[in-house]
Amino acid sequence: MALMITDECINCDVCEPACPNQAISMGAEFYQIDPARCTECVGHFDEPQCVTLCPVACIP
């Protein structure tokens, strides 16, 4: 199941380069995750990198 970024995102630019699947991109107002590409980092990391690195916990 794909993760999602809430409107609490502060556009800090930390998550986008950390995504091994290039599933994160800038949306109209804040970053968004492409559900077709998001694997929650399975096969790459033990924990989703965007969740781990997010300073405001906007990726529940």
PDBQT receptor file of N, H, CA, C and O in Angstrom, charges set to zero:
ATOM      1  N   MET A   1       0.835  -1.183   0.000  1.00  0.00    +0.000 N 
ATOM      2  CA  MET A   1       0.000   0.000   0.000  1.00  0.00    +0.000 C 
ATOM      3  C   MET A   1       0.879   1.245   0.000  1.00  0.00    +0.000 C 
ATOM      4  O   MET A   1       1.873   1.303   0.724  1.00  0.00    +0.000 OA
ATOM      5  N   ALA A   2       0.531   2.208  -0.780  1.00  0.00    +0.000 N 
ATOM      6  H   ALA A   2      -0.277   2.161  -1.368  1.00  0.00    +0.000 HD
ATOM      7  CA  ALA A   2       1.323   3.425  -0.900  1.00  0.00    +0.000 C 
ATOM      8  C   ALA A   2       1.085   4.367   0.269  1.00  0.00    +0.000 C 
ATOM      9  O   ALA A   2       0.003   4.409   0.853  1.00  0.00    +0.000 OA
ATOM     10  N   LEU A   3       2.108   5.106   0.584  1.00  0.00    +0.000 N 
ATOM     11  H   LEU A   3       2.987   5.072   0.109  1.00  0.00    +0.000 HD
ATOM     12  CA  LEU A   3       2.014   6.135   1.610  1.00  0.00    +0.000 C 
ATOM     13  C   LEU A   3       1.441   7.400   0.996  1.00  0.00    +0.000 C 
ATOM     14  O   LEU A   3       1.319   7.507  -0.224  1.00  0.00    +0.000 OA
ATOM     15  N   MET A   4       1.086   8.362   1.849  1.00  0.00    +0.000 N 
ATOM     16  H   MET A   4       1.185   8.275   2.840  1.00  0.00    +0.000 HD
ATOM     17  CA  MET A   4       0.623   9.646   1.333  1.00  0.00    +0.000 C 
ATOM     18  C   MET A   4       1.161  10.764   2.217  1.00  0.00    +0.000 C 
ATOM     19  O   MET A   4       1.432  10.560   3.400  1.00  0.00    +0.000 OA
ATOM     20  N   ILE A   5       1.309  11.930   1.635  1.00  0.00    +0.000 N 
ATOM     21  H   ILE A   5       1.088  12.095   0.674  1.00  0.00    +0.000 HD
ATOM     22  CA  ILE A   5       1.789  13.105   2.347  1.00  0.00    +0.000 C 
ATOM     23  C   ILE A   5       0.591  14.002   2.627  1.00  0.00    +0.000 C 
ATOM     24  O   ILE A   5      -0.194  14.308   1.730  1.00  0.00    +0.000 OA
ATOM     25  N   THR A   6       0.461  14.418   3.884  1.00  0.00    +0.000 N 
ATOM     26  H   THR A   6       1.099  14.170   4.613  1.00  0.00    +0.000 HD
ATOM     27  CA  THR A   6      -0.675  15.255   4.263  1.00  0.00    +0.000 C 
ATOM     28  C   THR A   6      -0.363  16.735   3.998  1.00  0.00    +0.000 C 
ATOM     29  O   THR A   6       0.758  17.095   3.639  1.00  0.00    +0.000 OA
ATOM     30  N   ASP A   7      -1.372  17.568   4.182  1.00  0.00    +0.000 N 
ATOM     31  H   ASP A   7      -2.283  17.276   4.473  1.00  0.00    +0.000 HD
ATOM     32  CA  ASP A   7      -1.195  18.998   3.949  1.00  0.00    +0.000 C 
ATOM     33  C   ASP A   7      -0.378  19.688   5.046  1.00  0.00    +0.000 C 
ATOM     34  O   ASP A   7      -0.214  20.908   5.029  1.00  0.00    +0.000 OA
ATOM     35  N   GLU A   8       0.128  18.908   5.992  1.00  0.00    +0.000 N 
ATOM     36  H   GLU A   8      -0.005  17.917   6.006  1.00  0.00    +0.000 HD
ATOM     37  CA  GLU A   8       1.038  19.456   7.002  1.00  0.00    +0.000 C 
ATOM     38  C   GLU A   8       2.461  19.569   6.469  1.00  0.00    +0.000 C 
ATOM     39  O   GLU A   8       3.341  20.080   7.162  1.00  0.00    +0.000 OA
ATOM     40  N   CYS A   9       2.695  19.101   5.256  1.00  0.00    +0.000 N 
ATOM     41  H   CYS A   9       1.980  18.686   4.693  1.00  0.00    +0.000 HD
ATOM     42  CA  CYS A   9       4.009  19.149   4.614  1.00  0.00    +0.000 C 
ATOM     43  C   CYS A   9       4.519  20.594   4.559  1.00  0.00    +0.000 C 
ATOM     44  O   CYS A   9       3.781  21.516   4.213  1.00  0.00    +0.000 OA
ATOM     45  N   ILE A  10       5.806  20.766   4.912  1.00  0.00    +0.000 N 
ATOM     46  H   ILE A  10       6.405  20.017   5.193  1.00  0.00    +0.000 HD
ATOM     47  CA  ILE A  10       6.418  22.102   4.890  1.00  0.00    +0.000 C 
ATOM     48  C   ILE A  10       7.356  22.276   3.688  1.00  0.00    +0.000 C 
ATOM     49  O   ILE A  10       8.111  23.246   3.625  1.00  0.00    +0.000 OA
ATOM     50  N   ASN A  11       7.308  21.341   2.739  1.00  0.00    +0.000 N 
ATOM     51  H   ASN A  11       6.695  20.553   2.790  1.00  0.00    +0.000 HD
ATOM     52  CA  ASN A  11       8.136  21.405   1.525  1.00  0.00    +0.000 C 
ATOM     53  C   ASN A  11       9.621  21.545   1.844  1.00  0.00    +0.000 C 
ATOM     54  O   ASN A  11      10.316  22.383   1.269  1.00  0.00    +0.000 OA
ATOM     55  N   CYS A  12      10.091  20.720   2.761  1.00  0.00    +0.000 N 
ATOM     56  H   CYS A  12       9.527  20.039   3.228  1.00  0.00    +0.000 HD
ATOM     57  CA  CYS A  12      11.492  20.812   3.194  1.00  0.00    +0.000 C 
ATOM     58  C   CYS A  12      12.463  20.156   2.209  1.00  0.00    +0.000 C 
ATOM     59  O   CYS A  12      13.674  20.329   2.344  1.00  0.00    +0.000 OA
ATOM     60  N   ASP A  13      11.967  19.416   1.236  1.00  0.00    +0.000 N 
ATOM     61  H   ASP A  13      10.983  19.275   1.126  1.00  0.00    +0.000 HD
ATOM     62  CA  ASP A  13      12.786  18.777   0.199  1.00  0.00    +0.000 C 
ATOM     63  C   ASP A  13      13.618  17.590   0.690  1.00  0.00    +0.000 C 
ATOM     64  O   ASP A  13      14.549  17.178  -0.002  1.00  0.00    +0.000 OA
ATOM     65  N   VAL A  14      13.316  17.037   1.848  1.00  0.00    +0.000 N 
ATOM     66  H   VAL A  14      12.561  17.372   2.410  1.00  0.00    +0.000 HD
ATOM     67  CA  VAL A  14      14.086  15.914   2.370  1.00  0.00    +0.000 C 
ATOM     68  C   VAL A  14      13.638  14.587   1.756  1.00  0.00    +0.000 C 
ATOM     69  O   VAL A  14      14.471  13.727   1.468  1.00  0.00    +0.000 OA
ATOM     70  N   CYS A  15      12.350  14.418   1.556  1.00  0.00    +0.000 N 
ATOM     71  H   CYS A  15      11.674  15.116   1.789  1.00  0.00    +0.000 HD
ATOM     72  CA  CYS A  15      11.817  13.129   1.127  1.00  0.00    +0.000 C 
ATOM     73  C   CYS A  15      12.087  12.787  -0.337  1.00  0.00    +0.000 C 
ATOM     74  O   CYS A  15      12.383  11.636  -0.659  1.00  0.00    +0.000 OA
ATOM     75  N   GLU A  16      11.990  13.758  -1.207  1.00  0.00    +0.000 N 
ATOM     76  H   GLU A  16      11.749  14.692  -0.945  1.00  0.00    +0.000 HD
ATOM     77  CA  GLU A  16      12.089  13.477  -2.643  1.00  0.00    +0.000 C 
ATOM     78  C   GLU A  16      13.375  12.740  -3.030  1.00  0.00    +0.000 C 
ATOM     79  O   GLU A  16      13.291  11.693  -3.671  1.00  0.00    +0.000 OA
ATOM     80  N   PRO A  17      14.559  13.241  -2.669  1.00  0.00    +0.000 N 
ATOM     81  CA  PRO A  17      15.776  12.519  -3.068  1.00  0.00    +0.000 C 
ATOM     82  C   PRO A  17      15.992  11.199  -2.325  1.00  0.00    +0.000 C 
ATOM     83  O   PRO A  17      16.772  10.360  -2.774  1.00  0.00    +0.000 OA
ATOM     84  N   ALA A  18      15.315  11.010  -1.203  1.00  0.00    +0.000 N 
ATOM     85  H   ALA A  18      14.682  11.692  -0.837  1.00  0.00    +0.000 HD
ATOM     86  CA  ALA A  18      15.478   9.784  -0.413  1.00  0.00    +0.000 C 
ATOM     87  C   ALA A  18      14.677   8.612  -0.960  1.00  0.00    +0.000 C 
ATOM     88  O   ALA A  18      14.948   7.467  -0.596  1.00  0.00    +0.000 OA
ATOM     89  N   CYS A  19      13.708   8.862  -1.817  1.00  0.00    +0.000 N 
ATOM     90  H   CYS A  19      13.488   9.792  -2.113  1.00  0.00    +0.000 HD
ATOM     91  CA  CYS A  19      12.842   7.808  -2.330  1.00  0.00    +0.000 C 
ATOM     92  C   CYS A  19      13.567   6.965  -3.386  1.00  0.00    +0.000 C 
ATOM     93  O   CYS A  19      13.967   7.489  -4.426  1.00  0.00    +0.000 OA
ATOM     94  N   PRO A  20      13.737   5.665  -3.124  1.00  0.00    +0.000 N 
ATOM     95  CA  PRO A  20      14.438   4.818  -4.086  1.00  0.00    +0.000 C 
ATOM     96  C   PRO A  20      13.626   4.528  -5.353  1.00  0.00    +0.000 C 
ATOM     97  O   PRO A  20      14.178   4.051  -6.344  1.00  0.00    +0.000 OA
ATOM     98  N   ASN A  21      12.336   4.811  -5.327  1.00  0.00    +0.000 N 
ATOM     99  H   ASN A  21      11.887   5.199  -4.522  1.00  0.00    +0.000 HD
ATOM    100  CA  ASN A  21      11.468   4.531  -6.466  1.00  0.00    +0.000 C 
ATOM    101  C   ASN A  21      11.059   5.782  -7.236  1.00  0.00    +0.000 C 
ATOM    102  O   ASN A  21      10.264   5.703  -8.173  1.00  0.00    +0.000 OA
ATOM    103  N   GLN A  22      11.591   6.920  -6.851  1.00  0.00    +0.000 N 
ATOM    104  H   GLN A  22      12.237   6.984  -6.090  1.00  0.00    +0.000 HD
ATOM    105  CA  GLN A  22      11.247   8.202  -7.474  1.00  0.00    +0.000 C 
ATOM    106  C   GLN A  22       9.733   8.399  -7.497  1.00  0.00    +0.000 C 
ATOM    107  O   GLN A  22       9.165   8.854  -8.489  1.00  0.00    +0.000 OA
ATOM    108  N   ALA A  23       9.089   8.043  -6.372  1.00  0.00    +0.000 N 
ATOM    109  H   ALA A  23       9.551   7.673  -5.566  1.00  0.00    +0.000 HD
ATOM    110  CA  ALA A  23       7.635   8.147  -6.272  1.00  0.00    +0.000 C 
ATOM    111  C   ALA A  23       7.174   9.498  -5.723  1.00  0.00    +0.000 C 
ATOM    112  O   ALA A  23       5.979   9.794  -5.734  1.00  0.00    +0.000 OA
ATOM    113  N   ILE A  24       8.113  10.318  -5.245  1.00  0.00    +0.000 N 
ATOM    114  H   ILE A  24       9.084  10.077  -5.237  1.00  0.00    +0.000 HD
ATOM    115  CA  ILE A  24       7.756  11.594  -4.627  1.00  0.00    +0.000 C 
ATOM    116  C   ILE A  24       8.096  12.746  -5.560  1.00  0.00    +0.000 C 
ATOM    117  O   ILE A  24       9.197  12.820  -6.104  1.00  0.00    +0.000 OA
ATOM    118  N   SER A  25       7.132  13.643  -5.734  1.00  0.00    +0.000 N 
ATOM    119  H   SER A  25       6.237  13.582  -5.291  1.00  0.00    +0.000 HD
ATOM    120  CA  SER A  25       7.350  14.824  -6.566  1.00  0.00    +0.000 C 
ATOM    121  C   SER A  25       6.564  15.997  -5.988  1.00  0.00    +0.000 C 
ATOM    122  O   SER A  25       5.677  15.815  -5.155  1.00  0.00    +0.000 OA
ATOM    123  N   MET A  26       6.899  17.182  -6.435  1.00  0.00    +0.000 N 
ATOM    124  H   MET A  26       7.620  17.330  -7.112  1.00  0.00    +0.000 HD
ATOM    125  CA  MET A  26       6.211  18.373  -5.952  1.00  0.00    +0.000 C 
ATOM    126  C   MET A  26       4.839  18.446  -6.587  1.00  0.00    +0.000 C 
ATOM    127  O   MET A  26       4.703  18.344  -7.807  1.00  0.00    +0.000 OA
ATOM    128  N   GLY A  27       3.824  18.623  -5.761  1.00  0.00    +0.000 N 
ATOM    129  H   GLY A  27       3.935  18.706  -4.770  1.00  0.00    +0.000 HD
ATOM    130  CA  GLY A  27       2.461  18.783  -6.238  1.00  0.00    +0.000 C 
ATOM    131  C   GLY A  27       2.137  20.258  -6.363  1.00  0.00    +0.000 C 
ATOM    132  O   GLY A  27       3.047  21.087  -6.405  1.00  0.00    +0.000 OA
ATOM    133  N   ALA A  28       0.875  20.599  -6.423  1.00  0.00    +0.000 N 
ATOM    134  H   ALA A  28       0.136  19.925  -6.389  1.00  0.00    +0.000 HD
ATOM    135  CA  ALA A  28       0.437  21.986  -6.564  1.00  0.00    +0.000 C 
ATOM    136  C   ALA A  28       0.832  22.837  -5.354  1.00  0.00    +0.000 C 
ATOM    137  O   ALA A  28       1.237  23.990  -5.503  1.00  0.00    +0.000 OA
ATOM    138  N   GLU A  29       0.709  22.251  -4.145  1.00  0.00    +0.000 N 
ATOM    139  H   GLU A  29       0.380  21.315  -4.024  1.00  0.00    +0.000 HD
ATOM    140  CA  GLU A  29       1.014  23.018  -2.935  1.00  0.00    +0.000 C 
ATOM    141  C   GLU A  29       2.089  22.373  -2.065  1.00  0.00    +0.000 C 
ATOM    142  O   GLU A  29       2.826  23.072  -1.369  1.00  0.00    +0.000 OA
ATOM    143  N   PHE A  30       2.179  21.068  -2.100  1.00  0.00    +0.000 N 
ATOM    144  H   PHE A  30       1.580  20.501  -2.666  1.00  0.00    +0.000 HD
ATOM    145  CA  PHE A  30       3.170  20.356  -1.306  1.00  0.00    +0.000 C 
ATOM    146  C   PHE A  30       3.516  19.050  -2.013  1.00  0.00    +0.000 C 
ATOM    147  O   PHE A  30       2.899  18.693  -3.017  1.00  0.00    +0.000 OA
ATOM    148  N   TYR A  31       4.509  18.342  -1.481  1.00  0.00    +0.000 N 
ATOM    149  H   TYR A  31       5.010  18.632  -0.665  1.00  0.00    +0.000 HD
ATOM    150  CA  TYR A  31       4.942  17.098  -2.108  1.00  0.00    +0.000 C 
ATOM    151  C   TYR A  31       3.826  16.058  -2.101  1.00  0.00    +0.000 C 
ATOM    152  O   TYR A  31       2.944  16.074  -1.243  1.00  0.00    +0.000 OA
ATOM    153  N   GLN A  32       3.886  15.159  -3.071  1.00  0.00    +0.000 N 
ATOM    154  H   GLN A  32       4.603  15.146  -3.768  1.00  0.00    +0.000 HD
ATOM    155  CA  GLN A  32       2.910  14.085  -3.184  1.00  0.00    +0.000 C 
ATOM    156  C   GLN A  32       3.631  12.790  -3.530  1.00  0.00    +0.000 C 
ATOM    157  O   GLN A  32       4.746  12.805  -4.052  1.00  0.00    +0.000 OA
ATOM    158  N   ILE A  33       2.982  11.672  -3.234  1.00  0.00    +0.000 N 
ATOM    159  H   ILE A  33       2.077  11.659  -2.811  1.00  0.00    +0.000 HD
ATOM    160  CA  ILE A  33       3.547  10.354  -3.510  1.00  0.00    +0.000 C 
ATOM    161  C   ILE A  33       2.687   9.668  -4.558  1.00  0.00    +0.000 C 
ATOM    162  O   ILE A  33       1.468   9.571  -4.413  1.00  0.00    +0.000 OA
ATOM    163  N   ASP A  34       3.339   9.190  -5.622  1.00  0.00    +0.000 N 
ATOM    164  H   ASP A  34       4.329   9.269  -5.740  1.00  0.00    +0.000 HD
ATOM    165  CA  ASP A  34       2.656   8.456  -6.686  1.00  0.00    +0.000 C 
ATOM    166  C   ASP A  34       2.387   7.035  -6.179  1.00  0.00    +0.000 C 
ATOM    167  O   ASP A  34       3.328   6.265  -5.990  1.00  0.00    +0.000 OA
ATOM    168  N   PRO A  35       1.126   6.678  -5.959  1.00  0.00    +0.000 N 
ATOM    169  CA  PRO A  35       0.826   5.348  -5.410  1.00  0.00    +0.000 C 
ATOM    170  C   PRO A  35       1.230   4.198  -6.330  1.00  0.00    +0.000 C 
ATOM    171  O   PRO A  35       1.423   3.077  -5.859  1.00  0.00    +0.000 OA
ATOM    172  N   ALA A  36       1.358   4.449  -7.607  1.00  0.00    +0.000 N 
ATOM    173  H   ALA A  36       1.201   5.359  -7.989  1.00  0.00    +0.000 HD
ATOM    174  CA  ALA A  36       1.772   3.407  -8.544  1.00  0.00    +0.000 C 
ATOM    175  C   ALA A  36       3.261   3.079  -8.394  1.00  0.00    +0.000 C 
ATOM    176  O   ALA A  36       3.695   1.986  -8.757  1.00  0.00    +0.000 OA
ATOM    177  N   ARG A  37       4.040   4.019  -7.862  1.00  0.00    +0.000 N 
ATOM    178  H   ARG A  37       3.687   4.907  -7.567  1.00  0.00    +0.000 HD
ATOM    179  CA  ARG A  37       5.481   3.809  -7.704  1.00  0.00    +0.000 C 
ATOM    180  C   ARG A  37       5.903   3.492  -6.277  1.00  0.00    +0.000 C 
ATOM    181  O   ARG A  37       6.951   2.884  -6.062  1.00  0.00    +0.000 OA
ATOM    182  N   CYS A  38       5.099   3.896  -5.301  1.00  0.00    +0.000 N 
ATOM    183  H   CYS A  38       4.248   4.391  -5.475  1.00  0.00    +0.000 HD
ATOM    184  CA  CYS A  38       5.468   3.723  -3.891  1.00  0.00    +0.000 C 
ATOM    185  C   CYS A  38       5.362   2.264  -3.471  1.00  0.00    +0.000 C 
ATOM    186  O   CYS A  38       4.323   1.629  -3.646  1.00  0.00    +0.000 OA
ATOM    187  N   THR A  39       6.452   1.741  -2.913  1.00  0.00    +0.000 N 
ATOM    188  H   THR A  39       7.296   2.257  -2.770  1.00  0.00    +0.000 HD
ATOM    189  CA  THR A  39       6.475   0.378  -2.375  1.00  0.00    +0.000 C 
ATOM    190  C   THR A  39       6.756   0.394  -0.875  1.00  0.00    +0.000 C 
ATOM    191  O   THR A  39       7.009  -0.653  -0.279  1.00  0.00    +0.000 OA
ATOM    192  N   GLU A  40       6.713   1.582  -0.262  1.00  0.00    +0.000 N 
ATOM    193  H   GLU A  40       6.507   2.432  -0.747  1.00  0.00    +0.000 HD
ATOM    194  CA  GLU A  40       7.069   1.768   1.142  1.00  0.00    +0.000 C 
ATOM    195  C   GLU A  40       8.490   1.279   1.400  1.00  0.00    +0.000 C 
ATOM    196  O   GLU A  40       8.811   0.825   2.498  1.00  0.00    +0.000 OA
ATOM    197  N   CYS A  41       9.334   1.374   0.382  1.00  0.00    +0.000 N 
ATOM    198  H   CYS A  41       9.074   1.743  -0.510  1.00  0.00    +0.000 HD
ATOM    199  CA  CYS A  41      10.764   1.026   0.425  1.00  0.00    +0.000 C 
ATOM    200  C   CYS A  41      11.032  -0.467   0.591  1.00  0.00    +0.000 C 
ATOM    201  O   CYS A  41      12.162  -0.862   0.878  1.00  0.00    +0.000 OA
ATOM    202  N   VAL A  42      10.007  -1.299   0.414  1.00  0.00    +0.000 N 
ATOM    203  H   VAL A  42       9.089  -0.978   0.181  1.00  0.00    +0.000 HD
ATOM    204  CA  VAL A  42      10.198  -2.749   0.502  1.00  0.00    +0.000 C 
ATOM    205  C   VAL A  42      11.216  -3.173  -0.553  1.00  0.00    +0.000 C 
ATOM    206  O   VAL A  42      11.103  -2.805  -1.723  1.00  0.00    +0.000 OA
ATOM    207  N   GLY A  43      12.196  -3.940  -0.131  1.00  0.00    +0.000 N 
ATOM    208  H   GLY A  43      12.288  -4.239   0.819  1.00  0.00    +0.000 HD
ATOM    209  CA  GLY A  43      13.251  -4.386  -1.033  1.00  0.00    +0.000 C 
ATOM    210  C   GLY A  43      14.441  -3.435  -1.076  1.00  0.00    +0.000 C 
ATOM    211  O   GLY A  43      15.478  -3.757  -1.657  1.00  0.00    +0.000 OA
ATOM    212  N   HIS A  44      14.291  -2.263  -0.460  1.00  0.00    +0.000 N 
ATOM    213  H   HIS A  44      13.449  -2.002   0.013  1.00  0.00    +0.000 HD
ATOM    214  CA  HIS A  44      15.379  -1.290  -0.425  1.00  0.00    +0.000 C 
ATOM    215  C   HIS A  44      15.836  -1.011   1.002  1.00  0.00    +0.000 C 
ATOM    216  O   HIS A  44      17.031  -1.049   1.294  1.00  0.00    +0.000 OA
ATOM    217  N   PHE A  45      14.881  -0.732   1.893  1.00  0.00    +0.000 N 
ATOM    218  H   PHE A  45      13.910  -0.701   1.656  1.00  0.00    +0.000 HD
ATOM    219  CA  PHE A  45      15.163  -0.371   3.284  1.00  0.00    +0.000 C 
ATOM    220  C   PHE A  45      14.174  -1.075   4.206  1.00  0.00    +0.000 C 
ATOM    221  O   PHE A  45      13.126  -1.546   3.765  1.00  0.00    +0.000 OA
ATOM    222  N   ASP A  46      14.517  -1.140   5.484  1.00  0.00    +0.000 N 
ATOM    223  H   ASP A  46      15.368  -0.757   5.842  1.00  0.00    +0.000 HD
ATOM    224  CA  ASP A  46      13.625  -1.750   6.471  1.00  0.00    +0.000 C 
ATOM    225  C   ASP A  46      12.433  -0.858   6.795  1.00  0.00    +0.000 C 
ATOM    226  O   ASP A  46      11.355  -1.357   7.119  1.00  0.00    +0.000 OA
ATOM    227  N   GLU A  47      12.616   0.449   6.711  1.00  0.00    +0.000 N 
ATOM    228  H   GLU A  47      13.491   0.855   6.448  1.00  0.00    +0.000 HD
ATOM    229  CA  GLU A  47      11.570   1.429   7.000  1.00  0.00    +0.000 C 
ATOM    230  C   GLU A  47      11.440   2.380   5.813  1.00  0.00    +0.000 C 
ATOM    231  O   GLU A  47      12.433   2.648   5.138  1.00  0.00    +0.000 OA
ATOM    232  N   PRO A  48      10.245   2.895   5.543  1.00  0.00    +0.000 N 
ATOM    233  CA  PRO A  48      10.090   3.892   4.482  1.00  0.00    +0.000 C 
ATOM    234  C   PRO A  48      10.959   5.115   4.792  1.00  0.00    +0.000 C 
ATOM    235  O   PRO A  48      10.833   5.714   5.861  1.00  0.00    +0.000 OA
ATOM    236  N   GLN A  49      11.820   5.475   3.877  1.00  0.00    +0.000 N 
ATOM    237  H   GLN A  49      11.922   4.988   3.009  1.00  0.00    +0.000 HD
ATOM    238  CA  GLN A  49      12.753   6.567   4.105  1.00  0.00    +0.000 C 
ATOM    239  C   GLN A  49      12.072   7.914   4.263  1.00  0.00    +0.000 C 
ATOM    240  O   GLN A  49      12.531   8.748   5.043  1.00  0.00    +0.000 OA
ATOM    241  N   CYS A  50      11.000   8.138   3.546  1.00  0.00    +0.000 N 
ATOM    242  H   CYS A  50      10.628   7.461   2.912  1.00  0.00    +0.000 HD
ATOM    243  CA  CYS A  50      10.309   9.420   3.660  1.00  0.00    +0.000 C 
ATOM    244  C   CYS A  50       9.744   9.601   5.063  1.00  0.00    +0.000 C 
ATOM    245  O   CYS A  50       9.802  10.697   5.620  1.00  0.00    +0.000 OA
ATOM    246  N   VAL A  51       9.200   8.533   5.635  1.00  0.00    +0.000 N 
ATOM    247  H   VAL A  51       9.153   7.642   5.182  1.00  0.00    +0.000 HD
ATOM    248  CA  VAL A  51       8.644   8.587   6.990  1.00  0.00    +0.000 C 
ATOM    249  C   VAL A  51       9.767   8.817   7.997  1.00  0.00    +0.000 C 
ATOM    250  O   VAL A  51       9.629   9.632   8.909  1.00  0.00    +0.000 OA
ATOM    251  N   THR A  52      10.863   8.108   7.835  1.00  0.00    +0.000 N 
ATOM    252  H   THR A  52      10.974   7.446   7.094  1.00  0.00    +0.000 HD
ATOM    253  CA  THR A  52      11.993   8.215   8.743  1.00  0.00    +0.000 C 
ATOM    254  C   THR A  52      12.602   9.610   8.751  1.00  0.00    +0.000 C 
ATOM    255  O   THR A  52      12.973  10.120   9.809  1.00  0.00    +0.000 OA
ATOM    256  N   LEU A  53      12.709  10.230   7.582  1.00  0.00    +0.000 N 
ATOM    257  H   LEU A  53      12.408   9.816   6.723  1.00  0.00    +0.000 HD
ATOM    258  CA  LEU A  53      13.390  11.509   7.465  1.00  0.00    +0.000 C 
ATOM    259  C   LEU A  53      12.496  12.732   7.656  1.00  0.00    +0.000 C 
ATOM    260  O   LEU A  53      13.011  13.825   7.896  1.00  0.00    +0.000 OA
ATOM    261  N   CYS A  54      11.197  12.587   7.559  1.00  0.00    +0.000 N 
ATOM    262  H   CYS A  54      10.779  11.699   7.364  1.00  0.00    +0.000 HD
ATOM    263  CA  CYS A  54      10.281  13.722   7.621  1.00  0.00    +0.000 C 
ATOM    264  C   CYS A  54      10.355  14.432   8.971  1.00  0.00    +0.000 C 
ATOM    265  O   CYS A  54      10.119  13.806  10.005  1.00  0.00    +0.000 OA
ATOM    266  N   PRO A  55      10.680  15.735   8.983  1.00  0.00    +0.000 N 
ATOM    267  CA  PRO A  55      10.820  16.448  10.256  1.00  0.00    +0.000 C 
ATOM    268  C   PRO A  55       9.487  16.842  10.906  1.00  0.00    +0.000 C 
ATOM    269  O   PRO A  55       9.467  17.205  12.082  1.00  0.00    +0.000 OA
ATOM    270  N   VAL A  56       8.390  16.777  10.174  1.00  0.00    +0.000 N 
ATOM    271  H   VAL A  56       8.406  16.482   9.219  1.00  0.00    +0.000 HD
ATOM    272  CA  VAL A  56       7.100  17.181  10.736  1.00  0.00    +0.000 C 
ATOM    273  C   VAL A  56       6.084  16.037  10.796  1.00  0.00    +0.000 C 
ATOM    274  O   VAL A  56       4.914  16.261  11.109  1.00  0.00    +0.000 OA
ATOM    275  N   ALA A  57       6.521  14.835  10.501  1.00  0.00    +0.000 N 
ATOM    276  H   ALA A  57       7.471  14.653  10.247  1.00  0.00    +0.000 HD
ATOM    277  CA  ALA A  57       5.656  13.653  10.564  1.00  0.00    +0.000 C 
ATOM    278  C   ALA A  57       4.357  13.828   9.781  1.00  0.00    +0.000 C 
ATOM    279  O   ALA A  57       3.272  13.574  10.304  1.00  0.00    +0.000 OA
ATOM    280  N   CYS A  58       4.472  14.261   8.530  1.00  0.00    +0.000 N 
ATOM    281  H   CYS A  58       5.353  14.467   8.105  1.00  0.00    +0.000 HD
ATOM    282  CA  CYS A  58       3.286  14.463   7.698  1.00  0.00    +0.000 C 
ATOM    283  C   CYS A  58       3.026  13.277   6.760  1.00  0.00    +0.000 C 
ATOM    284  O   CYS A  58       2.231  13.376   5.826  1.00  0.00    +0.000 OA
ATOM    285  N   ILE A  59       3.706  12.159   7.022  1.00  0.00    +0.000 N 
ATOM    286  H   ILE A  59       4.353  12.078   7.780  1.00  0.00    +0.000 HD
ATOM    287  CA  ILE A  59       3.493  10.957   6.214  1.00  0.00    +0.000 C 
ATOM    288  C   ILE A  59       3.059   9.834   7.160  1.00  0.00    +0.000 C 
ATOM    289  O   ILE A  59       3.882   9.039   7.612  1.00  0.00    +0.000 OA
ATOM    290  N   PRO A  60       1.761   9.780   7.451  1.00  0.00    +0.000 N 
ATOM    291  CA  PRO A  60       1.275   8.792   8.437  1.00  0.00    +0.000 C 
ATOM    292  C   PRO A  60       1.294   7.364   7.885  1.00  0.00    +0.000 C 
ATOM    293  O   PRO A  60       0.917   6.426   8.587  1.00  0.00    +0.000 OA
TER     294      PRO A  60
